[in-house]
Amino acid sequence: MAAQIFALCNQKGGVGKSTTTFHLARAAVLAGKRVLVVDNDPQGNLTAVVSAEPVAEDQAGLADVLSARTFETVRDVIVPGVWPGLEVVPTTGATLGYVRDELVIAGAGREVRLRQALADVADDYDLILIDSAPSLDQLTINALTAAHGVVVVTHSKQWSLSGLAQLLDTIDNVREYYNAALRVAGVIVNQHEAGTVSGQTWLDELNAAAQNRGLPVLMPAVPKRVVISDATEAARGLDEWGSAEASTIGGIYAGHLASIEGAVR
């Protein structure tokens, strides 16, 4: 059975898409799944923590797969991940940014390059997670066109809520023109400060907005805790961190993964 494919998106930076991708991948590995992570962000931050060995800046990666000027396939560029059962389509250097610019002026078919590339390896995995850049450019369009489901990662803050409508409009456009089966698999509220008035106020606003659009907000929200970023930067799962708090938060990601996968079955 071919992998379920999810694109993690938000045009706003700093909401924790790469961190969320990392911990969802860990939850999937712990569940015995074969996982492929695709670093679709020119910054390449996820590649730096999820690859088993450092990836050289001149090593072939996602940019080479998407560019019309090269001939590499996804299978050619995959590298091992930090855990058994995890593999990575890496991004390093500035090349993916150049390919993003190439896609802007490319002709017909530019939106489906990632979908076509992943089709060659989809049977090798149970789950493919695409970490997208903080933008609504052709790289993100490619991710949405390739995915079965979208995972929206956001904050319970005013400016995060303000950008949600624009992202949903983009998802609707992709659904209309390129990927009719695309669904929003879940909204993950990240770095939530439950003890603050503003945090709860904006969470309530987000829930109301999501309900109006028929979107599932995954609960509980992921709390704002230093251990989440510390574990990510150390390339370790929360279950490997050794604290009760970390293990509890790891359980939140496992629950969210189950909800996301169930949403597109």
C-alpha angles and dihedrals in degrees: 000000000000120000124268107243124210130183117207107211147174126139089218116087125225097037093116105255094147093045090049091049090051095052094042088053089052091050090051093049090050088053089057097254128146104237135194120191118199116202101212095167118098089218089068094208094143093051090057093060105028100049117091092223131024111276114225118235091239094049116115114259144148092317090062091050094051099040120095088213097067136051105216119129127210089258090056095057104037115121130190119270129226093265132046109264094033127102131175140215096208136212123200137158121009100301098103089055089055091049090050087058090046091055091054091066097031119115133235117340097030092123095058102048095103093044091052092046094050092047088073093061104026093103090057094065143047095210136023119191119194115200107204132203122257093262143074095239133128092284091058091043088054091051092050092047091052096046134090090203141017122224109201112206114198146151128245089244135110099250092048091053091048092060095047094084092055092051091048090051089054091049090051091051092050090049091051099046110023115011116026093177095056114127135183099244095189149324113240114203106211132195091012117182101207094179095061128085092225093049093054093041094054092042088056090048091049092050091051093048091046092049090053090054095041093246123153113234107203115229141242098042115233105257124231102258130154091220091070095060092036092056091046094050089048090050091237132130119243088245088058094051095081103227130109091230092054092048091050092052090047086058090056091057091048090053092048091050091054091050093048094050091047092052095067102037 
